[in-house]
Amino acid sequence: MTGHSLLASSLGLLLSYRTNSAYARFWEGRGHWAGTKATCRNLAMMMKTHIGPSSPKATEKFMELLAAYPICLMHLCLGGAARLPEYASKLLPKTDMDYQDNPTWPGLLICTEMQKTLHEAERESKTAKWNLIESAHHSAAAHMIDGLITKMANCEKILRTPVPWSYSRHTSRFLSLWIGTLPLALIGTVNKWLVLPITVAAGYAMLGIEEIGHLIEQPFMGDKQEGENSLFVSVDEDGEASDIITRGRKTQPYDIGIPVCSLAL
């Protein structure tokens, strides 16, 4: 029993590190979405308040592009498993590229169009050349758009970089070995009728902790949408939605992932 207890300490460290790593990814992803919404709101207020009066046409176009950006970020976070609604796809350049296979491109193209529109706003304005405050706002808006691209890169990092498989496999094997040998360690130390219940309870607790780590390791999920927003749901050739969409339909928001469809609205 002493040897088994020593192994339990090492197993506890492995499981806690595994779960903490997964939760850190979950919290990082939520932080990037919070930063994205804050940047979009700041950009919208800056364009309407400081740039719009002197560049109304460019500002109107910019606001349409800005409204489409969270949808494109959602598309990226779901790995292309969600369709882009019409009001977002019509703003993208005409191309033969399949955005489901290249989910990064819609967001990048929208940011590129925003930078171009910001340049158009500067040319449309009759005061931008000599009004230093207005020029400063143009520069600040350009830096905010750069920040949106950075948020995209950070979300893509989370999406495409899982916890190393070797670590996950070793933890699973170690846990299976520990649970499998637990009855042998309990025999002679507790009542024989308690060996099975203790083993089942310990296995349920340990395997549950490991499964939580697996579930929240990929923090983004496509939560259930209805009405016109059901366009977000994309189906495969067999008519079934992808796993990242399906699991969002079966759970509550923030149960095992970040509801990016709701956040994008």
Phi and psi in degrees as a GROMACS rama.xvg file:
@    title "Ramachandran Plot"
@    xaxis  label "Phi"
@    yaxis  label "Psi"
@TYPE xy
-64.1428  -44.5047  THR-2
-61.69  -40.5381  GLY-3
-64.7932  -36.4629  HIS-4
-66.4778  -38.7999  SER-5
-63.4518  -41.0464  LEU-6
-65.9824  -32.6309  LEU-7
-62.5938  -35.2586  ALA-8
-63.9425  -45.1576  SER-9
-64.8416  -40.1575  SER-10
-65.0569  -38.4691  LEU-11
-61.4436  -39.6718  GLY-12
-64.7944  -42.1543  LEU-13
-61.5676  -46.8692  LEU-14
-66.7979  -41.5043  LEU-15
-65.6364  -39.0311  SER-16
-66.848  -39.9759  TYR-17
-62.2932  -46.6799  ARG-18
-69.7207  -40.9527  THR-19
-64.0101  -38.0144  ASN-20
-63.5122  -42.7556  SER-21
-65.9538  -42.0744  ALA-22
-66.8793  -35.1636  TYR-23
-61.9926  -38.1262  ALA-24
-66.0847  -41.3099  ARG-25
-60.3851  -48.902  PHE-26
-69.585  -34.7406  TRP-27
-64.1887  -43.8503  GLU-28
-61.7085  -41.88  GLY-29
-65.6117  -36.3227  ARG-30
-64.3935  -38.7755  GLY-31
-65.6559  -36.9055  HIS-32
-69.6914  -38.0394  TRP-33
-63.4846  -42.4733  ALA-34
-64.5087  -36.3358  GLY-35
-64.5907  -45.516  THR-36
-64.9635  -38.7575  LYS-37
-64.9444  -42.3715  ALA-38
-65.2741  -41.8523  THR-39
-63.1168  -40.5709  CYS-40
-66.7313  -42.0005  ARG-41
-63.8281  -40.3588  ASN-42
-63.3975  -43.9896  LEU-43
-61.6127  -44.2132  ALA-44
-66.287  -38.6366  MET-45
-65.9502  -43.1257  MET-46
-65.4994  -43.7929  MET-47
-70.2655  -37.4922  LYS-48
-86.8988  -44.7605  THR-49
-105.809  -29.4051  HIS-50
-106.698  -33.158  ILE-51
-56.9244  -44.3297  GLY-52
-58.2227  -31.7282  PRO-53
-99.7303  -12.7264  SER-54
-140.051  66.6689  SER-55
-65.5282  -40.3157  PRO-56
-66.9011  -48.1045  LYS-57
-65.1134  -35.4586  ALA-58
-66.0907  -40.7114  THR-59
-61.4138  -44.1857  GLU-60
-65.3163  -40.0376  LYS-61
-62.2958  -40.8291  PHE-62
-64.4848  -35.6076  MET-63
-64.3681  -43.0759  GLU-64
-65.3881  -41.233  LEU-65
-64.6156  -37.947  LEU-66
-65.5176  -27.6317  ALA-67
-82.8658  -17.9257  ALA-68
-61.966  -47.7599  TYR-69
-58.792  -33.3607  PRO-70
-64.4646  -41.2882  ILE-71
-67.497  -35.1511  CYS-72
-67.2229  -39.798  LEU-73
-59.209  -43.7023  MET-74
-57.8525  -41.1175  HIS-75
-67.9988  -46.746  LEU-76
-62.1342  -28.51  CYS-77
-93.128  11.8579  LEU-78
63.7856  29.2368  GLY-79
82.901  9.07913  GLY-80
-84.2378  4.41804  ALA-81
-125.343  137.542  ALA-82
-71.6397  148.928  ARG-83
-83.7195  128.698  LEU-84
-64.4448  162.321  PRO-85
-60.0524  -39.4081  GLU-86
-67.4162  -19.7189  TYR-87
-91.5079  -42.7077  ALA-88
-67.2524  -29.7561  SER-89
-69.9142  -18.3019  LYS-90
-84.9774  -11.4262  LEU-91
-85.9887  148.138  LEU-92
-61.3939  146.459  PRO-93
-68.9179  126.229  LYS-94
-156.094  160.051  THR-95
-85.8757  0.483531  ASP-96
-67.3894  137.484  MET-97
-88.0115  109.1  ASP-98
-69.1618  -19.5592  TYR-99
-69.8358  -33.4094  GLN-100
-83.938  -18.1284  ASP-101
-129.781  69.0776  ASN-102
-67.5225  -12.6956  PRO-103
-76.0377  -29.7778  THR-104
-63.8079  -42.4815  TRP-105
-55.3718  -45.2361  PRO-106
-64.4849  -41.6216  GLY-107
-64.5522  -40.7985  LEU-108
-67.489  -38.313  LEU-109
-64.2999  -42.1637  ILE-110
-65.1497  -37.7094  CYS-111
-62.8985  -43.1551  THR-112
-65.0053  -35.852  GLU-113
-64.5551  -40.4426  MET-114
-64.3935  -41.4801  GLN-115
-63.4522  -41.8808  LYS-116
-66.5234  -35.5885  THR-117
-64.7057  -37.2784  LEU-118
-66.7338  -38.1258  HIS-119
-63.8062  -37.1883  GLU-120
-63.6923  -36.7245  ALA-121
-66.6487  -39.1559  GLU-122
-74.0207  -31.6865  ARG-123
-69.7935  -34.0087  GLU-124
-70.3504  139.76  SER-125
-91.9954  -6.16213  LYS-126
-115.902  -5.93859  THR-127
-63.7255  -28.7171  ALA-128
-72.2214  -30.8552  LYS-129
-114.008  -13.7562  TRP-130
-88.4224  101.444  ASN-131
-66.7089  -31.0036  LEU-132
-67.0161  -42.6857  ILE-133
-64.5935  -40.6973  GLU-134
-62.2493  -37.5943  SER-135
-64.4906  -36.988  ALA-136
-68.5658  -37.2482  HIS-137
-60.6164  -44.5636  HIS-138
-65.2661  -41.4121  SER-139
-64.3819  -40.1065  ALA-140
-63.3141  -39.5582  ALA-141
-62.8753  -40.1171  ALA-142
-67.4075  -34.8977  HIS-143
-64.7718  -38.0278  MET-144
-64.7635  -38.9793  ILE-145
-59.0316  -38.031  ASP-146
-64.3871  -35.0499  GLY-147
-65.2698  -37.0977  LEU-148
-65.6751  -39.0097  ILE-149
-62.9086  -40.6028  THR-150
-61.1894  -39.4396  LYS-151
-61.4384  -45.2658  MET-152
-62.0839  -39.3798  ALA-153
-67.6671  -40.8461  ASN-154
-66.7925  -37.6719  CYS-155
-65.3135  -35.1334  GLU-156
-61.4496  -44.3158  LYS-157
-64.296  -42.5731  ILE-158
-63.6382  -41.9342  LEU-159
-99.5017  -1.424  ARG-160
-123.357  94.6358  THR-161
-78.265  169.037  PRO-162
-61.2211  136.849  VAL-163
-48.7369  129.794  PRO-164
-61.3533  -34.3928  TRP-165
-60.9113  -38.2314  SER-166
-67.0523  -44.0201  TYR-167
-63.9176  -43.4618  SER-168
-64.5244  -42.725  ARG-169
-64.8284  -40.4081  HIS-170
-62.4689  -43.0232  THR-171
-64.1938  -42.4997  SER-172
-66.3458  -43.9173  ARG-173
-60.3349  -43.7704  PHE-174
-64.9335  -41.4881  LEU-175
-63.3302  -41.644  SER-176
-63.8966  -42.0679  LEU-177
-66.0628  -45.2439  TRP-178
-67.3933  -39.1228  ILE-179
-64.1209  -30.9847  GLY-180
-97.7004  -2.92169  THR-181
-60.7843  -42.3267  LEU-182
-58.2481  -37.3062  PRO-183
-64.408  -36.282  LEU-184
-74.0893  -27.3655  ALA-185
-82.6776  -27.1084  LEU-186
-60.7428  128.463  ILE-187
92.1348  -12.997  GLY-188
-108.238  -23.4257  THR-189
-133.554  169.258  VAL-190
-58.4762  137.038  ASN-191
-60.2531  -26.4045  LYS-192
-75.8705  -13.6463  TRP-193
-93.9643  -10.0903  LEU-194
-60.969  -48.6215  VAL-195
-65.7864  -48.5225  LEU-196
-59.5558  -41.1369  PRO-197
-64.4012  -42.4066  ILE-198
-63.0495  -43.9797  THR-199
-63.9227  -44.6392  VAL-200
-65.0895  -43.4624  ALA-201
-65.743  -40.8504  ALA-202
-64.7242  -41.1391  GLY-203
-60.9485  -44.5507  TYR-204
-67.1085  -47.2197  ALA-205
-68.1708  -46.0204  MET-206
-66.0575  -32.0109  LEU-207
-64.8967  -41.8997  GLY-208
-62.4573  -42.6007  ILE-209
-64.8543  -40.7179  GLU-210
-66.7286  -35.4586  GLU-211
-59.0092  -42.6641  ILE-212
-60.2317  -40.7164  GLY-213
-67.5149  -37.6351  HIS-214
-69.6177  -43.2128  LEU-215
-93.7139  1.4441  ILE-216
-61.1709  -39.81  GLU-217
-98.5867  96.8412  GLN-218
-76.9005  -16.9311  PRO-219
-91.1562  136.933  PHE-220
-143.471  151.281  MET-221
-89.8067  98.9273  GLY-222
-73.8173  162.653  ASP-223
-65.4767  131.565  LYS-224
-128.085  151.533  GLN-225
-128.386  167.891  GLU-226
67.329  -140.228  GLY-227
-66.7382  -24.3241  GLU-228
-76.5955  -7.27165  ASN-229
-66.8287  -10.836  SER-230
-62.253  -19.366  LEU-231
-63.014  -28.5766  PHE-232
-77.1855  124.966  VAL-233
-110.841  141.099  SER-234
-113.944  155.479  VAL-235
-82.0172  -177.046  ASP-236
-62.7653  -28.6713  GLU-237
-85.5731  5.4365  ASP-238
86.0345  3.6641  GLY-239
-101.147  144.494  GLU-240
-74.2361  154.272  ALA-241
-68.7748  164.969  SER-242
-59.359  -39.2233  ASP-243
-68.0859  -24.3533  ILE-244
-84.8888  -44.1675  ILE-245
-60.8081  -43.3592  THR-246
-67.8285  -25.6018  ARG-247
-71.8391  -27.3795  GLY-248
-73.5211  -26.5499  ARG-249
-93.789  -5.17926  LYS-250
-129.36  168.638  THR-251
-84.6449  153.26  GLN-252
-54.5596  135.593  PRO-253
69.744  7.54639  TYR-254
-68.8688  -52.158  ASP-255
-130.002  6.28436  ILE-256
-170.467  174.374  GLY-257
-90.7493  122.048  ILE-258
-75.8083  83.0922  PRO-259
-68.7076  -26.0466  VAL-260
-64.9793  -42.7529  CYS-261
-67.5783  -38.8065  SER-262
-67.3265  -27.5559  LEU-263
-76.9253  -16.6782  ALA-264
